[in-house]
Amino acid sequence: MKKINLIFSFSISLLLTNCSVQKLPYEQTAIYKTKFDDAIPVLNVATFHFGETPDAITTEFDEKNETNQTEVKKVAEMLAKFKPTIIIVESVPENDSLLQYKYYDYLKNPKKVFDHPTEIELLAYEVGRLGGTKKIYGINFKEEYKIDGEITNQVDVTTNPKYWTMLEQNEKNNPEEGIPFIEMFKLNNHPQYLESLININADLYTYVSNKGKSEGADAAAKFYHRNLVMFSNLNQIKMTKDDRIFIIMGGAHTAFFMDFLKRSPKFKVENSFNYIK
């Protein structure tokens, strides 16, 4: 009798499981294969720029402070567990030879003191040293983007002010100043924070235009173009299925790359919070 009851219970459990699977909404059902079997793992991580930057969003951070440098190295230890074979940074490809030379010099002398250290020198180099990485490349593409002409009769005058008010409140609720570097790093990589950077750097421009024109959209398109060229630069780097790619750039680029990488059949995205503890 116990055996019959056990079989009956198992059958009911299996039936309920099958029913729950069958009830999955069609739009949530996987119908396409989207990744190659040998898709290359990528850890795509955002950081703010250490030191001076022309970016619209800046973060106060003393990169020469020893305590800050120690905290950066702790984050580097976490990220290095990914064991990247290739590191990608926000540097123009034309400087790759010099970038590789400076990186090798750091590997020989990790206690080297930089005059004006950047996130590349303090964080990317250390991730590579700890992870045993041999190759480092830049994929940056610089492109000016601004609204051409004067907006004298803007159609939508409410969306941007409302957004900036909301953003200011979000920043008050999630302050970047006065918190440990690791907490700031987590904030910079939160999906909602990254999405906000796409708004700030590009999408909010689409609400700015004169009647019948698209001045803001034209400016935003240039930033989209910049990131597409950067992704194209990534795809010009020789890599194999055995590679593991670590990308570290400013947050807006990271956000765009999240979209590119998720759709790419060539790459599979690693969850950065599996490493940022």
Buried (B, 14 or more C-beta within 10 A) or exposed (E): EEEEEEEEEEEEEEEEEEEEEEEEEEEEEEEEEEBEEEBBBBBBBBBBBBBEBEBEBEBEBEBBEEEBBEBBBEBBBBBBEBBBBBBBBBBEBEBBEEBBEBBEEBBEEEEEEBEEBBBBBBBBBBBBBBBEBEBBBBBBBEEEBEBEEEBEEBEEEEEBEEBEEEBEEEBEEBEBEEEEBBBBBBBBBBEEBBBBBBBBBBBBBBBBBBEEEBBBBBBBBBBBEBBEBBBEBBEEBEBEEEBBBBBBBBBBBBBBBBBBBEEBEBBBBBEBEEBBE
